[in-house]
Amino acid sequence: MKKGSFYLVSVGVGDPDNITVKAQKTIQRADIVFASPTRQALFAELLAGKEIHDVGHGMFTPMQRRNMSEEEAAALETFTRRTIRAAIAAGKTVAVLDYGDPTVYGPQSGFMNEFRDLAPVVIPGISSFNAANAVLATDITDGLESQSVTLTIAKQANDDYDGPDALPRLAATRATLAFFTMKTNLADVVQQLKHSYPADTPIAIVLHAGSYDQQRMVRATLDTILAHVGDTPLPFEHMIYVGDALRDLPVR
């Protein structure tokens, strides 16, 4: 029997119509789909009639252990591993649904390493970075001091991280920084950035990128952003941009 196919498919971020045509076609061909309950609900019509399993969050990575015990995570991974390998051996097509860019801080990136021998095919989609860039509506590579953009996370501010890409070292380049924030401490980030960037450097926070009824931008400077945001907690879905490439954005 012909060996099956294994896909890691992004369905985009935010609204369900951000899915690409290629992702739709790939899911339509799939016999078995692994997806989170949220994605199962958003794409119920597309998934109708297929064998569906819960994908968890961060399977085959330490993220999976954040929301369940070691025993629960190990059992889910064992079931997933056996199901996928049996399906591929039987000539079936398997699709794991992810969101954003699976290769940039993607929650299901562990599947690429776990099943590397199955030659997984990644179907890209609209990431939070792409969607947030659209909300900014400016060329983020058009900085006065730097035409580079660095993608990073806020780990450097939250965990006393001191690696070669620690936040103070990244900030020293004066490049535009784009933070995949993941529950960042904004005050800590701003404090570290101000060691290298002038206090009047523009900073923008994009909330709910890709969800067109909710998405919006807050723009201030490193010196004023904390007062601008106040005590209101930021939603999980937000990205932070810092750099003079944002100089022409309106203050909101």
VEXDREN-2710 file (C-alpha; in Angstrom, 1 decimal):
% VEXDREN-2710
k/r/px/py/pz
1/MET/0.0/0.0/0.0
2/LYS/1.2/3.5/-0.8
3/LYS/2.6/5.4/2.2
4/GLY/0.3/8.2/3.4
5/SER/1.0/11.9/3.7
6/PHE/1.6/14.0/6.8
7/TYR/0.8/17.7/6.9
8/LEU/1.2/20.5/9.5
9/VAL/-1.4/23.0/8.4
10/SER/-1.8/26.6/9.5
11/VAL/-5.3/27.9/9.5
12/GLY/-4.2/31.5/10.1
13/VAL/-4.9/33.7/13.0
14/GLY/-8.0/35.5/14.2
15/ASP/-11.0/35.2/11.9
16/PRO/-11.6/31.8/10.2
17/ASP/-11.6/33.5/6.7
18/ASN/-7.8/34.1/7.2
19/ILE/-7.2/30.5/6.2
20/THR/-5.6/30.1/2.8
21/VAL/-7.0/28.2/-0.1
22/LYS/-4.1/25.8/0.0
23/ALA/-4.8/25.0/3.6
24/GLN/-8.5/24.4/2.9
25/LYS/-7.6/22.0/0.1
26/THR/-5.1/20.1/2.2
27/ILE/-7.6/19.7/5.0
28/GLN/-10.3/18.5/2.6
29/ARG/-8.0/15.7/1.4
30/ALA/-7.2/14.6/5.0
31/ASP/-8.6/11.4/6.4
32/ILE/-7.5/12.1/10.0
33/VAL/-7.2/15.6/11.6
34/PHE/-5.7/16.6/14.9
35/ALA/-7.0/20.0/16.1
36/SER/-7.6/22.0/19.2
37/PRO/-11.3/22.3/20.4
38/THR/-11.2/25.9/19.3
39/ARG/-10.1/25.1/15.7
40/GLN/-12.6/22.2/15.6
41/ALA/-15.4/24.6/16.3
42/LEU/-14.2/27.3/13.9
43/PHE/-13.8/24.8/11.0
44/ALA/-16.6/22.4/11.9
45/GLU/-18.0/22.4/8.3
46/LEU/-14.6/21.8/6.8
47/LEU/-13.9/18.9/9.2
48/ALA/-17.3/17.2/8.9
49/GLY/-17.1/13.5/8.4
50/LYS/-13.4/13.2/9.3
51/GLU/-11.8/11.3/12.1
52/ILE/-10.8/14.1/14.6
53/HIS/-8.6/14.0/17.6
54/ASP/-7.6/16.7/20.2
55/VAL/-4.1/18.1/19.5
56/GLY/-3.5/19.7/22.8
57/HIS/-1.2/22.7/23.0
58/GLY/2.5/22.3/22.4
59/MET/2.5/18.5/22.0
60/PHE/5.9/16.9/22.0
61/THR/7.3/20.1/23.6
62/PRO/7.5/21.3/27.3
63/MET/4.5/23.5/26.6
64/GLN/2.2/20.5/26.8
65/ARG/3.1/20.0/30.5
66/ARG/2.0/23.4/31.5
67/ASN/-1.7/22.5/31.5
68/MET/-1.7/18.8/32.3
69/SER/0.2/16.3/34.4
70/GLU/3.2/14.4/33.1
71/GLU/1.1/11.2/33.0
72/GLU/-1.7/12.9/31.0
73/ALA/0.7/14.4/28.5
74/ALA/2.6/11.2/28.0
75/ALA/-0.6/9.3/27.4
76/LEU/-1.8/11.8/24.9
77/GLU/1.5/11.8/23.1
78/THR/1.6/8.0/23.0
79/PHE/-1.9/7.8/21.5
80/THR/-1.1/10.6/18.9
81/ARG/2.2/8.9/17.9
82/ARG/0.6/5.5/17.4
83/THR/-2.4/6.9/15.6
84/ILE/-0.4/9.0/13.1
85/ARG/2.2/6.3/12.4
86/ALA/-0.5/3.7/11.8
87/ALA/-2.5/6.0/9.5
88/ILE/0.6/6.8/7.4
89/ALA/1.5/3.2/7.2
90/ALA/-2.0/2.5/6.0
91/GLY/-1.8/5.1/3.2
92/LYS/-3.9/7.7/4.8
93/THR/-3.5/11.5/4.9
94/VAL/-3.1/13.1/8.3
95/ALA/-3.3/16.8/9.0
96/VAL/-2.4/18.6/12.2
97/LEU/-4.0/22.0/12.4
98/ASP/-1.9/24.8/13.8
99/TYR/-2.3/28.6/13.7
100/GLY/0.0/31.4/12.8
101/ASP/3.3/30.4/11.4
102/PRO/4.1/26.8/12.5
103/THR/7.8/27.6/12.1
104/VAL/7.9/30.7/14.3
105/TYR/7.0/30.0/17.9
106/GLY/4.2/27.7/16.6
107/PRO/2.4/25.8/19.3
108/GLN/2.5/22.6/17.3
109/SER/6.1/22.9/16.1
110/GLY/7.0/19.7/18.1
111/PHE/5.3/17.6/15.4
112/MET/8.0/18.5/12.9
113/ASN/10.7/17.0/15.0
114/GLU/8.7/14.1/16.4
115/PHE/7.8/12.9/12.9
116/ARG/10.8/14.1/10.9
117/ASP/11.1/10.7/9.3
118/LEU/7.7/11.0/7.8
119/ALA/8.8/14.1/5.8
120/PRO/6.1/16.4/7.2
121/VAL/4.8/19.1/4.7
122/VAL/4.2/22.5/6.3
123/ILE/1.3/24.5/4.9
124/PRO/2.0/28.1/5.9
125/GLY/-0.6/30.6/6.9
126/ILE/-1.2/34.2/8.1
127/SER/0.8/34.6/11.3
128/SER/0.2/37.1/14.1
129/PHE/3.2/38.9/12.7
130/ASN/1.7/39.2/9.3
131/ALA/-1.7/40.3/10.7
132/ALA/-0.2/42.8/13.1
133/ASN/2.0/44.3/10.3
134/ALA/-1.2/44.9/8.4
135/VAL/-2.7/46.8/11.3
136/LEU/0.4/49.0/11.5
137/ALA/0.0/49.7/7.8
138/THR/3.6/50.9/7.6
139/ASP/6.9/49.5/6.3
140/ILE/8.6/48.2/9.4
141/THR/11.9/47.8/7.6
142/ASP/12.0/51.5/6.9
143/GLY/13.9/52.6/10.0
144/LEU/16.2/55.6/10.2
145/GLU/18.9/53.8/12.0
146/SER/18.3/50.3/10.9
147/GLN/16.4/48.6/8.1
148/SER/16.3/45.2/9.9
149/VAL/13.5/43.6/11.9
150/THR/14.2/41.1/14.7
151/LEU/11.6/38.6/15.8
152/THR/11.8/37.7/19.5
153/ILE/9.9/36.8/22.6
154/ALA/9.8/38.4/26.0
155/LYS/11.5/35.5/27.7
156/GLN/14.6/37.7/28.0
157/ALA/12.7/40.2/30.3
158/ASN/10.7/37.7/32.3
159/ASP/13.2/34.9/33.1
160/ASP/16.5/36.7/33.8
161/TYR/17.7/35.2/30.5
162/ASP/21.4/36.0/29.7
163/GLY/22.0/34.3/26.3
164/PRO/23.6/35.9/23.3
165/ASP/20.1/37.1/22.2
166/ALA/19.2/38.6/25.6
167/LEU/17.0/41.7/25.2
168/PRO/19.7/44.3/26.1
169/ARG/21.9/42.8/23.4
170/LEU/19.1/42.9/20.8
171/ALA/18.2/46.4/21.8
172/ALA/21.8/47.6/21.3
173/THR/21.4/47.0/17.5
174/ARG/18.6/49.7/17.4
175/ALA/16.8/47.4/14.9
176/THR/13.0/47.3/14.9
177/LEU/12.0/44.6/17.4
178/ALA/8.8/42.6/17.0
179/PHE/7.8/40.7/20.2
180/PHE/5.7/37.6/20.2
181/THR/4.7/38.5/23.7
182/MET/3.2/35.4/25.3
183/LYS/2.2/37.0/28.6
184/THR/5.0/39.5/28.7
185/ASN/5.6/41.9/31.6
186/LEU/5.5/45.2/29.7
187/ALA/7.1/47.2/32.4
188/ASP/10.2/44.9/32.4
189/VAL/10.5/45.0/28.7
190/VAL/10.3/48.8/28.6
191/GLN/12.8/49.2/31.3
192/GLN/15.4/47.0/29.5
193/LEU/14.7/48.7/26.1
194/LYS/15.3/52.2/27.5
195/HIS/18.9/51.3/28.2
196/SER/19.6/51.4/24.4
197/TYR/16.7/53.1/22.7
198/PRO/16.0/56.9/23.3
199/ALA/13.0/57.5/25.5
200/ASP/11.0/59.0/22.6
201/THR/11.4/55.8/20.5
202/PRO/8.0/54.8/19.1
203/ILE/6.4/51.7/20.5
204/ALA/3.2/50.1/19.2
205/ILE/1.0/47.3/20.7
206/VAL/-1.3/45.5/18.3
207/LEU/-4.2/43.8/20.0
208/HIS/-6.2/40.8/18.6
209/ALA/-4.5/41.0/15.2
210/GLY/-6.5/39.2/12.5
211/SER/-9.8/39.5/14.4
212/TYR/-11.2/42.4/12.4
213/ASP/-14.0/43.3/14.9
214/GLN/-11.5/43.5/17.8
215/GLN/-8.1/44.3/16.4
216/ARG/-6.6/47.7/17.2
217/MET/-3.3/49.5/17.8
218/VAL/-2.0/51.5/20.7
219/ARG/1.0/53.7/19.8
220/ALA/3.1/55.7/22.2
221/THR/6.8/56.1/23.1
222/LEU/8.9/54.1/25.5
223/ASP/8.6/57.0/27.9
224/THR/4.8/57.2/27.8
225/ILE/3.5/53.7/27.0
226/LEU/3.1/52.5/30.6
227/ALA/1.0/55.5/31.5
228/HIS/-0.9/55.1/28.2
229/VAL/-1.8/51.5/28.8
230/GLY/-2.5/52.0/32.6
231/ASP/-3.5/49.1/34.8
232/THR/-5.6/47.4/32.1
233/PRO/-4.2/43.9/31.5
234/LEU/-3.2/43.2/27.9
235/PRO/-4.9/40.3/26.2
236/PHE/-3.0/37.2/25.4
237/GLU/-3.3/38.0/21.7
238/HIS/-1.0/41.0/21.3
239/MET/2.3/41.9/19.7
240/ILE/4.7/44.7/20.6
241/TYR/6.8/46.6/18.1
242/VAL/9.6/49.0/19.0
243/GLY/11.8/51.1/16.7
244/ASP/11.9/54.4/14.7
245/ALA/10.4/52.7/11.7
246/LEU/7.1/53.4/13.6
247/ARG/7.7/57.1/13.6
248/ASP/4.8/58.0/11.3
249/LEU/2.1/56.0/13.0
250/PRO/-0.7/58.0/14.6
251/VAL/-0.8/58.1/18.4
252/ARG/-3.9/56.3/19.6
END
